[in-house]
Amino acid sequence: MVVRFKFAVGSVGRVVVVRLQPGTDIIEGVEKVCDDLGIDYAYVDVGTGTLAKATLMYFIPNPNVKVGASYCPPKEIVGPLSFLGGSGVIGRDEKGNRLTHIHGAVCDQWGHVHGGHLVKGGNPILVTSDVIIMELKGVKIVRKYDAEIDFSPLEPEQA
């Protein structure tokens, strides 16, 4: 078995506890808090809450790409929904633009669970959502193209 990885070592800076309020999109809300506080890189935990709707993407087979799978088109799940939890990171793309990558799970009114990559602008809060943002110091998280997989994953780097 081969084990390969990339890493960077840093520390936790500020820990910000947030209540996202009705109508606020999860990603847009997290990004606004980070912008207002000057947080460039962070770990995000989205606890429980409720959504008016969810818009998700998840990996599906795709024989036309190198790794054999890619994200599906955005899928909208009609609310009301219970947000069961999610997590992700705040990083940057290669041009320095903010990039927020959060995955989460929701439960619909029939008890069916759906999960995947949250699509920015497509996950508005219905009642509330509890979020914890942990600022990362001494590290960068940058989306970079990787020719081996023909994909642009998030890469950890020393700051």
HELIX and SHEET records of a PDB file:
HELIX    1   1 ILE A   26  LEU A   37  1                                  12    
SHEET    1   A 6 SER A  11  LEU A  20  0                                        
SHEET    2   A 6 ILE A 125  LYS A 137 -1                                        
SHEET    3   A 6 ALA A  42  MET A  57 -1                                        
SHEET    4   A 6 LYS A  75  ARG A  92 -1                                        
SHEET    5   A 6 ARG A  98  CYS A 107 -1                                        
SHEET    6   A 6 VAL A 113  LEU A 118 -1                                        
SHEET    1   B 2 PHE A  59  PRO A  61  0                                        
SHEET    2   B 2 ALA A  69  TYR A  71 -1                                        
SHEET    1   C 2 VAL A 139  ARG A 143  0                                        
SHEET    2   C 2 LEU A 154  GLN A 158 -1                                        
END                                                                             
